[in-house]
Amino acid sequence: MDLEPSPVPVLGTWHLSVSVCCYLLTCAAVALAFRALFGLFRAFAILRGDYPGVRPENKPNTFREAYKLCWWGYNRFKEHSDLGLPTLIGFAEIASFPVLIVLGQYNLIGGWIVIKTAGQWSGWTKSRTSFNRFLLANILNLSVSYFLLSHWIQLNK
C-alpha cells in the first residue's frame, strides 16, 4: 500500500486552446467589469452609512462621489481606499480557477476561499452587506471560471 501523497498535477499537464494574450485580456476584462459592478454596490452601501469605519466627514454627498471613491481605490479616505488590490486578486483568481477546475483541484480553490473568509471575518460582523458582496464576488468568479474560461483549458494527452 502506497501512503505517499500523489503530486498535484499542474505544470505541463494542460494547455490553452486560445492564445495566452486572449485569455489574459479576457480575465482582465472580467475583473474590471466586476470592479465596476461591485463599485456600484459599495457606493450604495457608503451612501446608506452601511460601511465599516466610515466617519461622517468622509461620507460622500452624491452617488457619483461615492462611486468615484470606490472605483479608483486611491483617495485620501482610508476606509474607501483599497488600492485596487481586490481587482488584482480577482484577476488572479479568474485566471487560475479554470486551470484548477479542469485539473480537479477543488481543494485548492476551497482552501483559498477559506483563507480569504477567515481573514475578514471580524470586519463582516460590522456590515452584512460587505459579507454579501464577498459571497457574490466568489460566486461570480467561480461561475465565470467554470462556465466560460474552463472551456479554454485543455488537458494534454
N, CA, C and O atoms as a DFTB+ gen file, in Angstrom:
628 C
 N C O
     1  1       0.847      -1.172       0.000
     2  2       0.000       0.000       0.000
     3  2       0.900       1.245       0.000
     4  3       1.804       1.362       0.827
     5  1       0.650       2.154      -0.915
     6  2       1.441       3.369      -1.056
     7  2       0.800       4.484      -0.235
     8  3      -0.322       4.897      -0.525
     9  1       1.500       4.973       0.786
    10  2       0.978       6.037       1.640
    11  2       1.490       7.410       1.234
    12  3       1.140       8.407       1.864
    13  1       2.293       7.477       0.215
    14  2       2.807       8.752      -0.272
    15  2       1.680       9.525      -0.948
    16  3       0.936       8.960      -1.749
    17  1       1.546      10.833      -0.627
    18  2       0.527      11.625      -1.334
    19  2       0.915      11.793      -2.787
    20  3       2.089      11.958      -3.119
    21  1      -0.077      11.750      -3.639
    22  2       0.206      11.937      -5.061
    23  2       0.490      13.412      -5.323
    24  3      -0.129      14.281      -4.710
    25  1       1.418      13.698      -6.227
    26  2       1.738      15.094      -6.509
    27  2       0.554      15.790      -7.190
    28  3      -0.230      15.169      -7.907
    29  1       0.458      17.072      -6.945
    30  2      -0.604      17.856      -7.560
    31  2      -0.194      18.162      -8.990
    32  3       0.786      18.872      -9.215
    33  1      -0.935      17.632      -9.963
    34  2      -0.560      17.879     -11.355
    35  2      -0.959      19.287     -11.784
    36  3      -2.148      19.603     -11.839
    37  1       0.007      20.120     -12.081
    38  2      -0.306      21.474     -12.521
    39  2       0.489      21.813     -13.771
    40  3      -0.086      22.030     -14.837
    41  1       1.794      21.859     -13.646
    42  2       2.623      22.273     -14.768
    43  2       2.770      21.159     -15.793
    44  3       3.020      20.005     -15.446
    45  1       2.613      21.518     -17.042
    46  2       2.836      20.573     -18.118
    47  2       1.700      19.604     -18.383
    48  3       1.826      18.742     -19.253
    49  1       0.612      19.718     -17.670
    50  2      -0.492      18.778     -17.868
    51  2      -1.675      19.414     -18.590
    52  3      -2.681      18.747     -18.832
    53  1      -1.566      20.694     -18.935
    54  2      -2.664      21.380     -19.599
    55  2      -2.110      22.437     -20.560
    56  3      -0.940      22.813     -20.493
    57  1      -2.980      22.898     -21.448
    58  2      -2.632      23.995     -22.348
    59  2      -3.902      24.784     -22.652
    60  3      -5.016      24.314     -22.424
    61  1      -3.708      25.982     -23.168
    62  2      -4.834      26.843     -23.548
    63  2      -5.227      26.550     -24.987
    64  3      -4.371      26.299     -25.835
    65  1      -6.522      26.584     -25.258
    66  2      -6.987      26.416     -26.639
    67  2      -7.100      27.763     -27.355
    68  3      -7.438      27.816     -28.537
    69  1      -6.818      28.847     -26.636
    70  2      -6.756      30.196     -27.211
    71  2      -5.374      30.753     -26.882
    72  3      -4.623      30.146     -26.118
    73  1      -5.045      31.890     -27.449
    74  2      -3.739      32.478     -27.155
    75  2      -3.691      32.959     -25.704
    76  3      -4.717      33.295     -25.112
    77  1      -2.509      32.985     -25.158
    78  2      -2.321      33.461     -23.783
    79  2      -2.799      34.904     -23.663
    80  3      -3.427      35.277     -22.672
    81  1      -2.502      35.702     -24.669
    82  2      -2.921      37.106     -24.674
    83  2      -4.441      37.222     -24.612
    84  3      -4.971      38.011     -23.831
    85  1      -5.132      36.454     -25.417
    86  2      -6.596      36.469     -25.426
    87  2      -7.141      36.042     -24.058
    88  3      -8.070      36.657     -23.533
    89  1      -6.572      35.013     -23.504
    90  2      -7.022      34.502     -22.205
    91  2      -6.828      35.547     -21.114
    92  3      -7.747      35.817     -20.341
    93  1      -5.644      36.131     -21.048
    94  2      -5.357      37.108     -20.002
    95  2      -6.154      38.393     -20.184
    96  3      -6.589      38.998     -19.204
    97  1      -6.348      38.817     -21.440
    98  2      -7.180      40.005     -21.682
    99  2      -8.628      39.760     -21.279
   100  3      -9.284      40.653     -20.742
   101  1      -9.127      38.560     -21.533
   102  2     -10.485      38.217     -21.110
   103  2     -10.582      38.232     -19.589
   104  3     -11.544      38.756     -19.027
   105  1      -9.588      37.657     -18.927
   106  2      -9.571      37.658     -17.453
   107  2      -9.525      39.085     -16.913
   108  3     -10.219      39.406     -15.949
   109  1      -8.714      39.941     -17.529
   110  2      -8.620      41.337     -17.094
   111  2      -9.937      42.077     -17.323
   112  3     -10.366      42.857     -16.473
   113  1     -10.580      41.837     -18.463
   114  2     -11.859      42.485     -18.754
   115  2     -12.925      42.061     -17.743
   116  3     -13.709      42.889     -17.278
   117  1     -12.952      40.789     -17.408
   118  2     -13.922      40.299     -16.419
   119  2     -13.634      40.920     -15.056
   120  3     -14.561      41.345     -14.365
   121  1     -12.374      40.979     -14.663
   122  2     -12.016      41.565     -13.366
   123  2     -12.418      43.037     -13.302
   124  3     -12.922      43.498     -12.278
   125  1     -12.197      43.776     -14.391
   126  2     -12.593      45.191     -14.418
   127  2     -14.109      45.352     -14.424
   128  3     -14.637      46.268     -13.793
   129  1     -14.808      44.473     -15.128
   130  2     -16.278      44.529     -15.115
   131  2     -16.816      44.259     -13.709
   132  3     -17.767      44.903     -13.266
   133  1     -16.198      43.302     -13.011
   134  2     -16.618      43.026     -11.638
   135  2     -16.302      44.204     -10.725
   136  3     -17.073      44.497      -9.811
   137  1     -15.178      44.886     -10.959
   138  2     -14.858      46.076     -10.153
   139  2     -15.923      47.143     -10.362
   140  3     -16.359      47.783      -9.405
   141  1     -16.341      47.337     -11.601
   142  2     -17.389      48.321     -11.885
   143  2     -18.692      47.940     -11.177
   144  3     -19.348      48.790     -10.575
   145  1     -19.057      46.671     -11.251
   146  2     -20.284      46.201     -10.602
   147  2     -20.217      46.351      -9.086
   148  3     -21.149      46.868      -8.470
   149  1     -19.126      45.903      -8.487
   150  2     -19.026      45.967      -7.035
   151  2     -18.777      47.379      -6.536
   152  3     -19.045      47.685      -5.374
   153  1     -18.265      48.245      -7.407
   154  2     -18.190      49.662      -7.078
   155  2     -19.573      50.242      -6.881
   156  3     -19.778      51.082      -6.004
   157  1     -20.524      49.801      -7.690
   158  2     -21.916      50.241      -7.519
   159  2     -22.458      49.812      -6.162
   160  3     -23.049      50.612      -5.437
   161  1     -22.252      48.546      -5.828
   162  2     -22.747      48.037      -4.546
   163  2     -22.098      48.756      -3.366
   164  3     -22.774      49.110      -2.400
   165  1     -20.787      48.969      -3.448
   166  2     -20.078      49.668      -2.359
   167  2     -20.541      51.111      -2.253
   168  3     -20.703      51.626      -1.147
   169  1     -20.758      51.775      -3.390
   170  2     -21.208      53.164      -3.362
   171  2     -22.567      53.277      -2.675
   172  3     -22.775      54.178      -1.863
   173  1     -23.483      52.382      -2.991
   174  2     -24.782      52.391      -2.316
   175  2     -24.618      52.155      -0.816
   176  3     -25.289      52.803      -0.013
   177  1     -23.738      51.241      -0.433
   178  2     -23.506      50.956       0.989
   179  2     -22.926      52.178       1.700
   180  3     -23.319      52.488       2.825
   181  1     -21.999      52.867       1.051
   182  2     -21.397      54.056       1.656
   183  2     -22.448      55.138       1.857
   184  3     -22.499      55.767       2.914
   185  1     -23.285      55.357       0.852
   186  2     -24.319      56.392       0.969
   187  2     -25.339      56.074       2.059
   188  3     -25.858      56.976       2.717
   189  1     -25.620      54.797       2.241
   190  2     -26.563      54.379       3.295
   191  2     -25.921      54.395       4.674
   192  3     -26.616      54.267       5.682
   193  1     -24.613      54.550       4.729
   194  2     -23.918      54.518       6.007
   195  2     -23.622      53.108       6.477
   196  3     -23.239      52.902       7.628
   197  1     -23.797      52.135       5.592
   198  2     -23.556      50.737       5.937
   199  2     -22.193      50.314       5.407
   200  3     -22.080      49.442       4.546
   201  1     -21.175      50.951       5.942
   202  2     -19.816      50.621       5.526
   203  2     -18.923      50.760       6.741
   204  3     -18.864      51.838       7.332
   205  1     -18.227      49.704       7.134
   206  2     -17.432      49.747       8.368
   207  2     -16.366      50.832       8.352
   208  3     -15.636      50.989       7.373
   209  1     -16.288      51.573       9.438
   210  2     -15.221      52.549       9.609
   211  2     -15.448      53.899       8.982
   212  3     -14.607      54.784       9.138
   213  1     -16.540      54.100       8.281
   214  2     -16.754      55.404       7.639
   215  2     -17.128      56.441       8.710
   216  3     -17.965      56.194       9.579
   217  1     -16.486      57.598       8.615
   218  2     -16.785      58.700       9.522
   219  2     -17.668      59.694       8.790
   220  3     -17.574      59.806       7.568
   221  1     -18.516      60.412       9.494
   222  2     -19.441      61.351       8.826
   223  2     -18.742      62.355       7.918
   224  3     -19.269      62.697       6.860
   225  1     -17.561      62.833       8.315
   226  2     -16.855      63.817       7.480
   227  2     -16.278      63.196       6.209
   228  3     -15.910      63.919       5.283
   229  1     -16.193      61.869       6.155
   230  2     -15.669      61.183       4.977
   231  2     -16.768      60.580       4.110
   232  3     -16.482      59.899       3.125
   233  1     -17.999      60.825       4.467
   234  2     -19.113      60.268       3.708
   235  2     -19.431      61.186       2.527
   236  3     -19.705      62.370       2.724
   237  1     -19.397      60.656       1.306
   238  2     -19.699      61.489       0.131
   239  2     -21.170      61.914       0.121
   240  3     -22.025      61.273       0.733
   241  1     -21.438      63.004      -0.585
   242  2     -22.801      63.549      -0.628
   243  2     -23.634      62.981      -1.774
   244  3     -24.860      62.923      -1.683
   245  1     -22.974      62.566      -2.844
   246  2     -23.709      62.079      -4.011
   247  2     -23.246      60.671      -4.376
   248  3     -22.178      60.216      -3.967
   249  1     -24.082      60.004      -5.156
   250  2     -23.724      58.673      -5.626
   251  2     -22.487      58.740      -6.507
   252  3     -21.629      57.860      -6.443
   253  1     -22.393      59.764      -7.318
   254  2     -21.237      59.919      -8.208
   255  2     -19.932      60.009      -7.414
   256  3     -18.942      59.369      -7.766
   257  1     -19.936      60.800      -6.349
   258  2     -18.750      60.906      -5.496
   259  2     -18.421      59.565      -4.847
   260  3     -17.258      59.169      -4.784
   261  1     -19.444      58.873      -4.368
   262  2     -19.240      57.574      -3.712
   263  2     -18.676      56.559      -4.708
   264  3     -17.755      55.811      -4.383
   265  1     -19.229      56.538      -5.913
   266  2     -18.751      55.585      -6.918
   267  2     -17.313      55.889      -7.318
   268  3     -16.512      54.974      -7.509
   269  1     -16.989      57.162      -7.444
   270  2     -15.624      57.550      -7.801
   271  2     -14.636      57.075      -6.729
   272  3     -13.556      56.580      -7.055
   273  1     -15.007      57.226      -5.448
   274  2     -14.152      56.740      -4.361
   275  2     -13.937      55.230      -4.475
   276  3     -12.830      54.733      -4.270
   277  1     -15.017      54.507      -4.807
   278  2     -14.946      53.041      -4.882
   279  2     -14.211      52.562      -6.127
   280  3     -13.472      51.580      -6.069
   281  1     -14.402      53.238      -7.240
   282  2     -13.786      52.790      -8.494
   283  2     -12.276      52.964      -8.468
   284  3     -11.540      52.024      -8.769
   285  1     -11.803      54.164      -8.110
   286  2     -10.378      54.442      -8.212
   287  2      -9.567      53.724      -7.148
   288  3      -8.475      53.232      -7.432
   289  1     -10.077      53.657      -5.942
   290  2      -9.376      52.934      -4.889
   291  2      -8.185      53.663      -4.294
   292  3      -7.590      53.186      -3.328
   293  1      -7.828      54.809      -4.852
   294  2      -6.742      55.629      -4.329
   295  2      -7.329      56.983      -3.972
   296  3      -7.596      57.792      -4.861
   297  1      -7.534      57.241      -2.700
   298  2      -8.050      58.541      -2.288
   299  2      -7.626      58.841      -0.862
   300  3      -6.974      58.019      -0.218
   301  1      -7.987      59.998      -0.375
   302  2      -7.499      60.437       0.940
   303  2      -8.223      59.775       2.101
   304  3      -7.770      59.873       3.242
   305  1      -9.339      59.103       1.838
   306  2     -10.094      58.460       2.905
   307  2      -9.706      56.992       2.990
   308  3     -10.014      56.208       2.092
   309  1      -9.039      56.630       4.055
   310  2      -8.521      55.270       4.202
   311  2      -9.628      54.225       4.081
   312  3      -9.419      53.191       3.448
   313  1     -10.784      54.465       4.664
   314  2     -11.849      53.459       4.641
   315  2     -12.419      53.215       3.243
   316  3     -13.104      52.216       3.025
   317  1     -12.146      54.109       2.301
   318  2     -12.629      53.926       0.932
   319  2     -11.507      53.532      -0.027
   320  3     -11.763      53.318      -1.212
   321  1     -10.285      53.434       0.455
   322  2      -9.141      53.105      -0.395
   323  2      -8.843      51.618      -0.319
   324  3      -8.605      51.078       0.761
   325  1      -8.858      50.966      -1.459
   326  2      -8.474      49.551      -1.489
   327  2      -7.236      49.340      -2.363
   328  3      -6.746      48.218      -2.495
   329  1      -6.734      50.427      -2.958
   330  2      -5.527      50.419      -3.783
   331  2      -5.629      49.485      -4.982
   332  3      -4.614      49.121      -5.577
   333  1      -6.847      49.099      -5.338
   334  2      -7.040      48.218      -6.484
   335  2      -6.693      46.762      -6.213
   336  3      -6.762      45.931      -7.118
   337  1      -6.324      46.447      -4.992
   338  2      -5.892      45.083      -4.674
   339  2      -6.989      44.034      -4.866
   340  3      -6.688      42.944      -5.354
   341  1      -8.248      44.310      -4.507
   342  2      -9.277      43.291      -4.761
   343  2      -9.403      42.941      -6.243
   344  3      -9.693      41.795      -6.585
   345  1      -9.190      43.910      -7.115
   346  2      -9.269      43.650      -8.546
   347  2      -8.093      42.786      -9.007
   348  3      -8.269      41.892      -9.834
   349  1      -6.910      43.045      -8.483
   350  2      -5.751      42.217      -8.828
   351  2      -5.916      40.785      -8.311
   352  3      -5.574      39.824      -9.000
   353  1      -6.441      40.656      -7.100
   354  2      -6.701      39.320      -6.552
   355  2      -7.774      38.625      -7.382
   356  3      -7.654      37.441      -7.695
   357  1      -8.824      39.363      -7.736
   358  2      -9.878      38.795      -8.581
   359  2      -9.340      38.348      -9.924
   360  3      -9.724      37.290     -10.424
   361  1      -8.454      39.137     -10.518
   362  2      -7.828      38.747     -11.790
   363  2      -7.059      37.441     -11.628
   364  3      -7.173      36.541     -12.459
   365  1      -6.274      37.341     -10.551
   366  2      -5.505      36.112     -10.312
   367  2      -6.430      34.910     -10.123
   368  3      -6.137      33.818     -10.610
   369  1      -7.537      35.105      -9.422
   370  2      -8.493      34.017      -9.237
   371  2      -9.147      33.624     -10.553
   372  3      -9.252      32.440     -10.872
   373  1      -9.584      34.618     -11.312
   374  2     -10.258      34.340     -12.581
   375  2      -9.311      33.641     -13.560
   376  3      -9.744      32.808     -14.356
   377  1      -8.033      33.976     -13.501
   378  2      -7.060      33.340     -14.392
   379  2      -6.682      31.935     -13.935
   380  3      -6.439      31.063     -14.769
   381  1      -6.629      31.700     -12.618
   382  2      -6.149      30.403     -12.128
   383  2      -7.263      29.398     -11.840
   384  3      -7.042      28.196     -11.982
   385  1      -8.445      29.850     -11.441
   386  2      -9.521      28.912     -11.104
   387  2      -9.875      27.970     -12.254
   388  3     -10.079      26.783     -12.000
   389  1      -9.960      28.432     -13.509
   390  2     -10.297      27.493     -14.581
   391  2      -9.293      26.346     -14.709
   392  3      -9.678      25.203     -14.951
   393  1      -8.015      26.654     -14.548
   394  2      -6.991      25.609     -14.618
   395  2      -7.206      24.609     -13.486
   396  3      -7.181      23.398     -13.703
   397  1      -7.417      25.125     -12.279
   398  2      -7.624      24.248     -11.130
   399  2      -8.898      23.426     -11.270
   400  3      -8.939      22.271     -10.847
   401  1      -9.936      24.008     -11.857
   402  2     -11.194      23.274     -12.076
   403  2     -10.955      22.118     -13.047
   404  3     -11.357      20.987     -12.776
   405  1     -10.311      22.397     -14.165
   406  2     -10.061      21.354     -15.164
   407  2      -9.179      20.248     -14.584
   408  3      -9.360      19.075     -14.911
   409  1      -8.227      20.616     -13.725
   410  2      -7.351      19.629     -13.111
   411  2      -8.006      18.918     -11.923
   412  3      -7.426      17.995     -11.352
   413  1      -9.215      19.351     -11.556
   414  2      -9.921      18.728     -10.436
   415  2      -9.348      19.088      -9.078
   416  3      -9.519      18.334      -8.120
   417  1      -8.678      20.213      -8.976
   418  2      -8.061      20.642      -7.721
   419  2      -9.005      21.566      -6.943
   420  3      -8.658      22.705      -6.630
   421  1     -10.178      21.065      -6.644
   422  2     -11.195      21.853      -5.940
   423  2     -10.765      22.183      -4.517
   424  3     -11.181      23.200      -3.961
   425  1      -9.930      21.324      -3.925
   426  2      -9.468      21.584      -2.569
   427  2      -8.612      22.845      -2.488
   428  3      -8.651      23.548      -1.478
   429  1      -7.847      23.142      -3.523
   430  2      -7.047      24.368      -3.542
   431  2      -7.945      25.603      -3.626
   432  3      -7.694      26.605      -2.956
   433  1      -8.978      25.530      -4.441
   434  2      -9.920      26.647      -4.554
   435  2     -10.640      26.852      -3.227
   436  3     -10.731      27.972      -2.724
   437  1     -11.151      25.759      -2.667
   438  2     -11.855      25.847      -1.390
   439  2     -10.965      26.360      -0.275
   440  3     -11.393      27.180       0.537
   441  1      -9.731      25.884      -0.229
   442  2      -8.786      26.349       0.789
   443  2      -8.511      27.834       0.674
   444  3      -8.435      28.539       1.680
   445  1      -8.363      28.308      -0.557
   446  2      -8.133      29.741      -0.778
   447  2      -9.324      30.552      -0.292
   448  3      -9.140      31.584       0.353
   449  1     -10.538      30.110      -0.586
   450  2     -11.727      30.852      -0.154
   451  2     -11.842      30.828       1.373
   452  3     -12.257      31.819       1.973
   453  1     -11.482      29.712       2.004
   454  2     -11.488      29.641       3.475
   455  2     -10.496      30.649       4.050
   456  3     -10.815      31.352       5.010
   457  1      -9.301      30.725       3.476
   458  2      -8.297      31.686       3.957
   459  2      -8.822      33.116       3.815
   460  3      -8.694      33.920       4.739
   461  1      -9.411      33.432       2.664
   462  2      -9.962      34.783       2.463
   463  2     -11.077      35.075       3.454
   464  3     -11.158      36.181       3.989
   465  1     -11.937      34.094       3.705
   466  2     -13.056      34.284       4.618
   467  2     -12.558      34.518       6.040
   468  3     -13.013      35.443       6.713
   469  1     -11.639      33.696       6.495
   470  2     -11.126      33.815       7.858
   471  2     -10.428      35.157       8.083
   472  3     -10.508      35.731       9.169
   473  1      -9.753      35.645       7.063
   474  2      -9.018      36.896       7.195
   475  2      -9.895      38.117       7.387
   476  3      -9.449      39.113       7.957
   477  1     -11.113      38.061       6.931
   478  2     -12.005      39.217       7.014
   479  2     -13.184      39.022       7.958
   480  3     -14.074      39.870       8.020
   481  1     -13.199      37.937       8.678
   482  2     -14.380      37.602       9.469
   483  2     -14.772      38.700      10.446
   484  3     -15.959      39.000      10.573
   485  1     -13.831      39.301      11.130
   486  2     -14.181      40.319      12.135
   487  2     -14.813      41.554      11.493
   488  3     -15.683      42.181      12.097
   489  1     -14.396      41.908      10.294
   490  2     -14.988      43.061       9.613
   491  2     -16.425      42.828       9.191
   492  3     -17.225      43.763       9.158
   493  1     -16.757      41.583       8.869
   494  2     -18.104      41.295       8.406
   495  2     -19.124      41.267       9.524
   496  3     -20.325      41.304       9.257
   497  1     -18.682      41.201      10.767
   498  2     -19.638      41.273      11.876
   499  2     -20.203      42.679      11.997
   500  3     -21.241      42.880      12.628
   501  1     -19.526      43.656      11.395
   502  2     -19.977      45.045      11.441
   503  2     -20.888      45.404      10.269
   504  3     -21.693      46.330      10.374
   505  1     -20.770      44.685       9.161
   506  2     -21.562      45.011       7.972
   507  2     -21.906      43.743       7.204
   508  3     -21.034      43.091       6.629
   509  1     -23.167      43.412       7.206
   510  2     -23.616      42.225       6.472
   511  2     -23.496      42.431       4.958
   512  3     -23.252      41.475       4.222
   513  1     -23.667      43.672       4.493
   514  2     -23.575      43.908       3.048
   515  2     -22.156      43.647       2.536
   516  3     -21.986      43.184       1.408
   517  1     -21.138      43.940       3.351
   518  2     -19.756      43.635       2.941
   519  2     -19.592      42.135       2.747
   520  3     -18.978      41.690       1.777
   521  1     -20.142      41.362       3.670
   522  2     -20.044      39.901       3.569
   523  2     -20.802      39.398       2.341
   524  3     -20.324      38.511       1.634
   525  1     -21.978      39.962       2.090
   526  2     -22.751      39.539       0.920
   527  2     -22.037      39.890      -0.380
   528  3     -22.094      39.120      -1.339
   529  1     -21.364      41.041      -0.429
   530  2     -20.569      41.380      -1.619
   531  2     -19.443      40.372      -1.806
   532  3     -19.157      39.960      -2.930
   533  1     -18.807      39.975      -0.715
   534  2     -17.747      38.967      -0.765
   535  2     -18.284      37.651      -1.324
   536  3     -17.672      37.049      -2.205
   537  1     -19.418      37.214      -0.813
   538  2     -20.011      35.960      -1.294
   539  2     -20.346      36.043      -2.778
   540  3     -20.044      35.126      -3.542
   541  1     -20.971      37.145      -3.180
   542  2     -21.345      37.312      -4.585
   543  2     -20.106      37.345      -5.480
   544  3     -20.113      36.769      -6.568
   545  1     -19.051      38.010      -5.033
   546  2     -17.820      38.066      -5.826
   547  2     -17.246      36.663      -6.031
   548  3     -16.803      36.333      -7.131
   549  1     -17.251      35.848      -5.000
   550  2     -16.750      34.480      -5.130
   551  2     -17.629      33.653      -6.048
   552  3     -17.123      32.879      -6.861
   553  1     -18.934      33.807      -5.928
   554  2     -19.855      33.082      -6.810
   555  2     -19.615      33.471      -8.266
   556  3     -19.562      32.603      -9.137
   557  1     -19.470      34.762      -8.534
   558  2     -19.247      35.219      -9.905
   559  2     -17.891      34.752     -10.443
   560  3     -17.798      34.320     -11.592
   561  1     -16.847      34.836      -9.626
   562  2     -15.534      34.361     -10.071
   563  2     -15.569      32.879     -10.407
   564  3     -15.035      32.457     -11.432
   565  1     -16.197      32.091      -9.544
   566  2     -16.287      30.652      -9.800
   567  2     -17.160      30.354     -11.015
   568  3     -16.844      29.458     -11.799
   569  1     -18.249      31.092     -11.175
   570  2     -19.146      30.866     -12.321
   571  2     -18.464      31.179     -13.635
   572  3     -18.540      30.389     -14.576
   573  1     -17.798      32.321     -13.716
   574  2     -17.080      32.682     -14.943
   575  2     -15.978      31.660     -15.219
   576  3     -15.752      31.265     -16.363
   577  1     -15.298      31.241     -14.153
   578  2     -14.225      30.258     -14.313
   579  2     -14.754      28.938     -14.849
   580  3     -14.150      28.340     -15.740
   581  1     -15.862      28.487     -14.320
   582  2     -16.394      27.183     -14.711
   583  2     -17.126      27.239     -16.054
   584  3     -16.850      26.437     -16.946
   585  1     -18.056      28.183     -16.197
   586  2     -18.928      28.197     -17.371
   587  2     -18.304      28.827     -18.610
   588  3     -18.734      28.530     -19.725
   589  1     -17.309      29.680     -18.448
   590  2     -16.721      30.353     -19.609
   591  2     -15.261      29.949     -19.830
   592  3     -14.918      29.379     -20.866
   593  1     -14.432      30.240     -18.880
   594  2     -12.989      30.116     -19.103
   595  2     -12.469      28.686     -19.053
   596  3     -11.466      28.392     -19.702
   597  1     -13.101      27.790     -18.317
   598  2     -12.576      26.426     -18.218
   599  2     -12.662      25.695     -19.568
   600  3     -11.978      24.692     -19.770
   601  1     -13.480      26.184     -20.470
   602  2     -13.576      25.571     -21.793
   603  2     -12.357      25.882     -22.654
   604  3     -12.144      25.245     -23.686
   605  1     -11.559      26.858     -22.231
   606  2     -10.347      27.200     -22.956
   607  2      -9.133      26.464     -22.412
   608  3      -8.026      26.641     -22.920
   609  1      -9.323      25.642     -21.385
   610  2      -8.233      24.859     -20.797
   611  2      -8.378      23.425     -21.265
   612  3      -9.427      22.809     -21.074
   613  1      -7.333      22.889     -21.875
   614  2      -7.353      21.524     -22.369
   615  2      -6.269      20.703     -21.682
   616  3      -5.144      21.173     -21.511
   617  1      -6.602      19.486     -21.292
   618  2      -5.606      18.594     -20.713
   619  2      -4.735      18.031     -21.822
   620  3      -5.222      17.728     -22.911
   621  1      -3.444      17.893     -21.543
   622  2      -2.529      17.266     -22.503
   623  2      -2.794      15.771     -22.534
   624  3      -3.103      15.164     -21.509
   625  1      -2.674      15.197     -23.691
   626  2      -2.930      13.754     -23.836
   627  2      -1.684      12.968     -23.548
   628  3      -1.699      11.740     -23.618
